[in-house]
């Protein structure tokens, strides 16, 4: 499994390219398809755990929107989305 820094970079790039919030199951599936998590048996579960931890970090570029969706934090926004 890739280190958290590679995960963070991959998720940021994925969210930038998509331009909309993504559900953790979609993030896990895409990472597995891209080969980054080729050996991970439950990519959705791991994505949920890592995205949740990333979104809790106060200076994270990723925010949790609820119901399993994650998005990029808007420029200048310092509070997480409801």
Secondary structure as the mmCIF struct_conf table of DSSP 4:
data_model
#
loop_
_struct_conf.conf_type_id
_struct_conf.id
_struct_conf.beg_label_comp_id
_struct_conf.beg_label_asym_id
_struct_conf.beg_label_seq_id
_struct_conf.end_label_comp_id
_struct_conf.end_label_asym_id
_struct_conf.end_label_seq_id
HELX_RH_AL_P HELX_RH_AL_P1 UNK A 4 UNK A 18
BEND BEND1 UNK A 20 UNK A 20
STRN STRN1 UNK A 22 UNK A 23
HELX_RH_AL_P HELX_RH_AL_P2 UNK A 24 UNK A 33
TURN_TY1_P TURN_TY1_P1 UNK A 34 UNK A 39
BEND BEND2 UNK A 41 UNK A 41
HELX_RH_AL_P HELX_RH_AL_P3 UNK A 43 UNK A 56
BEND BEND3 UNK A 57 UNK A 57
TURN_TY1_P TURN_TY1_P2 UNK A 58 UNK A 59
BEND BEND4 UNK A 61 UNK A 61
STRN STRN2 UNK A 62 UNK A 66
TURN_TY1_P TURN_TY1_P3 UNK A 67 UNK A 68
STRN STRN3 UNK A 69 UNK A 72
HELX_LH_PP_P HELX_LH_PP_P1 UNK A 73 UNK A 74
TURN_TY1_P TURN_TY1_P4 UNK A 75 UNK A 76
BEND BEND5 UNK A 79 UNK A 79
#
